[in-house]
Amino acid sequence: MYFWHLGVMLCVYVALAISLNLVMGYSGLLSTCHAAFYGIGAYAAALLMMKAHWAFSVSVIGAILAAGVGAALIGFPSLRLRGDYFVLATLGFQIITFRLLYNWIDLTGGPNGIPGIPAPRLFGLDLSTSMRYFWAAAAMAAAVAGLSFLLVRSPFGRLMQAVRDDEVAARSLGKNPAAIRLVTFVFAACLAATAGAFFAGYARYIDPTSFSIMESIFMISIVAIGGAGSIGGPVVGAAVLVLLPECLRFLRVPDVIAANLRQLIYGLTLVVFMRFRPQGIAGKYTYS
């Protein structure tokens, strides 16, 4: 049971890291609001299943649409900004989303969250057990990886990287960098919402603390350590940062200490990689 649970969470974070990598690694933008799209997807799917009584597969589509609209609304003005200003704009959206989830009690349940999310059924298959859910989550992560691979290998993917490497040159060739970044940003948000919907269906309880700024920073750490600018880098980063701290369970570290020790491990790992290997374990892009 424990290992199936670990596998499900690994698949969720692989999907999140790959989607964030489209923005960080292939567009060269440091977004701090990815957890907001993750949360929008989770809450949208949960509410559609519980209040509208939609099937899980249809609720996932609804979650994707909700996150896509949110990404378009924040992306259109913020993607005109550069550097620290873009980081601050996405940080503001992250904080606003968290506060809405925390304070809109009538819709989201506020700090109490949404309990009792029904066990999903996907194409007639009952996903009430961790083992079955793992295979569904693995298929979801594989689909996210496949779509991302096709995108970055397409002509549009080459445009993304051209804008990242030399925006002035791309603009001189008649390309629209803002539009290219916006499409990438929205697509990445939709993939994150898919992971959020699967997380909600698995956990069957969600609350705002799972989608805070700390979660966005954790996703950034996964991409930075695994390596930006490659599909394999985020997979490696997710495996390292999700599985490595679990070793503390086998070392019998008390729970009171383990939580703080995990944060220390994350921080030290990030500092070491930024100092000695800024492109990450399997990355191709290095932030200046």
Secondary structure, DSSP 8 states (H G I E B T S, - for coil): -HHHHHHHHHHHHHHHHHHHHHHHTTT----S-HHHHHHHHHHHHHHHHHTS---HHHHHHHHHHHHHHHHHHHHHHHTT--THHHHHHHHHHHHHHHHHHHH-HHHH-GGG-B------EETTEE--SHHHHHHHHHHHHHHHHHHHHHHHHSHHHHHHHHHHH-HHHHHHTT--HHHHHHHHHHHHHHHHHHHHHHHHHHHS-B-GGGGSHHHHHHHHHHHHHH-BTSSHHHHHHHHHHHHGGGHHHHTT--HHHHHHHHHHHHHHHHHHHHHH-TTTTT-SB---
